[in-house]
Amino acid sequence: MLGDYSKDMPRNAGGGGAPPAVPAGSRIYAIGDVHGRLDLLTRLHALIAADAAAAPVQRRVIVYLGDYIDRGPDSRGVVDFLLQPPLPGFESVHLLGNHEDYLLQFLEQAEVGPHWGAYGGLATLASYGVRPPSGFTPHVADFETARRALADKIPAAHVDFLRGLKLTHAEGGYLFVHAGVKPGVALSDQQADDLLWIRDEFLNSPDDFGACVVHGHTIVETPEQHANRIAIDTGAFATGTLTALVLDGTERRFIQT
């Protein structure tokens, strides 16, 4: 499904003067939180390929905003898919989400297991063929068994991919990040915890962040455009709607499954 929300575009995005733009000759596609929905990601890739073919440009980039795993049924399949070469003629940028960070922490220490499991990690364990701890309140010891099993079963290429994910990516007047940025802190001084986890302080801020921030992490019913940020996590794991923001010059529009 294609959606053009350009009528809602703030003409003063980013805080003042001309609206933000991506570099001339580039078209950027930013994909929101996938959360194990390989079916939707493959469908969205096909829509993006068709969209790009309709209006060729010199440079095409897909920026994935993180949270590829957990909650949905096929976390392993999503990571396998992202490890494949990009769509022909595209560059790919993969950002780190808080859920990937949780998995990496879990591989080092089972103590994070109960919290990670409650936030969708059990689905990821199952996708790698690991029996998730059972019961309403599994103990850390149960997660240690699962941690060891996951460490044995997760491919080394998947761990390398997750460890190599970036925290941010910039294109022209836009900054791409998983969760958001901390108001009042220079973009160069942002801390990883805020980039991966921040919510209300960022979402409620009217500040000019120095770039228009494109983010996921916080679910919205439809993509939201504000003067200083664009939210594109449309809850794909539950809604079936995976969203891509398309940026071309100063124009914005959305492609959705």
N, C-alpha and C positions, 0 to 999 in steps of 0.2 A: 504494500500500500504506500503510495506517495502522498506526502502532506506538505503543502507550502504554507508556512506560517510567517512569510516575509512581512505581511501587513502588521504583525505584532512587533517587528524588529525595532528596538529603541534607536532612534537616530543619533543618540549621544552616548552610545555604548562605551563603557570604559571610563566615563567621567567627564569628558569635555571635548570640544572640537569635532573633527570628522569621526565617523564610525570606524571601528577597527576593520582591518583588511588582512587578507593573507597575501603572501608574495605574488607578484604578477606572474602569470603563466602556471600557477599552482592551483589545484583543487584538493581540498582536505576533507576527508570523511572521518568523523569521530564516532566510534561505536560505544554505546553504553554497556552497562553491566550484563554479562552473558549468563553467569551462574549456571553452568552445566547444560544449557540449552543448545546443544550442537545442531539440532534440527533448525532452530531459528537463525543461528549464525550462518549456516550454509545457505539458507534462503536469502538472508540479507546480503551476503556476498554476491549472489546472483543478481540481486536488484542493483547493487552498487556497480557491478560490471556493466550492466545494461545502461545505467545512468551515465557512466563515464564514456561509453561508446557513442552515446548520442551527441556529445559535445566534447571532442578531444581537446586536451590541453597538454602542455609540455611536461608537466609533473603532476602525478597523482599519489596521494599519501593516505593510508588508513591509519588512524591513531586509535588504539584500543585502550579504554580507560580503566582497565583492571576489573577484578572480581570475575574471573573466568570460571572459577570453581565454586563448589558448595551449593546446597539447596536443590539445584536441578539434577536430572538423572544421569548426566554423562560428563562429569568433570574431566575424566581421563580423555574422552574423545575430543573435548574442546581443546585441551592442551596439545594433543596429537595434531589436531587441525591447525593450530597456530604455529606449530613447528614446521609445517609444510612451507614451500616457497610462496611468496606473496602472489596475489592475482597478477597475471601478466601485465607489465607496464606500470605496476604500483610499487611504492615503497611501503614498508610496515614499521610502525612504532608501537611497542608494547609497554604499557605502564603497569606499575605494581598497584594492586588493590589490598585493602586490609585483610581480605580472605586469603590471598596468596601469602601474605606475611604471616598469618596465623598458621598455615600449613608448614611453612619453613620453621617457625618456632616449635611446632609440634614435633617435627622430625628431630629436634634437639632436646626437647623436654616434655614429658607426658603431662606435666602439671597444667599446661594450657588446654589439655584435651577436653575437660568438662565444659569449659566456656566455648571453645571452638566447636565442639559437638553440638551444643545448644544453638549455635548460629549457622548450622548447615553443614558442618564438617562430617557428620555421619554419612551423608550422601556421597561425599568425596571418598571416604574410606571404602564404601560399598563399590564405587566405580572402579577402584583399584583391586577389587577382589579381597578386601579385608573385612572380616566380620566386625561390625560396629559393636561396642559394648552395649549390653542390654540393660533394661531396668530404667526406672524414672530418674534415678540419681546414681549413675555409674561412678565408681571410685577411681582415683588416679591409678591404682594398680591395674584396673581393667584397661585403662587407656595405655598403660605401658606395654601391655601385650599387643594392643593394636598398633602402637607406635613402632614396635619392632617388626611387626608384620608389614606395615607400610614401607618402612625403610628397606625391607627385602624386595618388595614388589614394585615400588615406583621406579620407572626407568631413570637411569642417570641423566639422560637427555632432558627429562622433565624437570629434574631438580636444577640442572644447569640453567634451563630456560627461566625458571622462577627466580633464581638468584641473580639473573642478569637483567631483570625488569627495571625500567627507569621510574623515577618518582615524578618527573615533569617533562614536558615537551613544549617548546615555543614555536609558533609560526606567525610572523608578522605581529599584529596586535592582539594575538590570542595566546593564552597559557592553558595547556591541557594538563589536568591533574585528576586523581581519583576522587577525592572528597572535597577539596577546597583549600583555601589559604587562611592564615590567621590575620585578621585585620590589624593594621598598625605595624606590621612587620614587613620589611622589604622582601621582595620576592627572592632575593639572593640569600636571605637569612631564615627562610622557612624551615621548620623542623619536620622530620619525617612523620611523627605522630599526628601532627595537624594535617599534613597533606593526605594522610590515609584515613583519618578518623573524624575530622572536625565536622560539626553540623551547625547548631543554632547560631553560634557566634559569627560564623561566616554567612550563613543563609540570611540572617536578619540584618546584615551590615549594608549600609548605603555607600560605603567607602569606594573610592577609586583605587583598585588594587594595583594599578600600573599596567594592567592588561585585562582584557575580558576573559574571565576564567570559564573554561568548558569543563564540566565535571559530571560525575555520576554519584554513586554512594547513597544518596537520599532519593527514595522513590517518589516520582511525581506521576500524576494521572496522564498528563500530556506534557511534552517538552515545554520548559519554562524559559522565557527570555527576560532578563532584567538588564538594567543599565550596566551592571558590572559582571554579570555571570550568565551562563546558559546551563540548565540542568537537563540531562538526557537519560537518566535511569528510569525507565518506564516499567520496572518490575517484571522483566521478561520471564523469569522462572515461574511466576504465578499468572501473569496476564496473557502470555503468548505474544506480547508486543516488544520486540527488540528495535531500538531506535538508533539511527545514524544521523548525525548533523552533517550537512554539506555546506562547506564554505568555499566561495569562489569570489575573489575580489572582496567587495563589501556585502555581497549577497549571502543570505542564509536561507536554507530550507531543510526539510527533514525527509528521510526515507524510513519507512517502518514495515515490519513484517505484519 
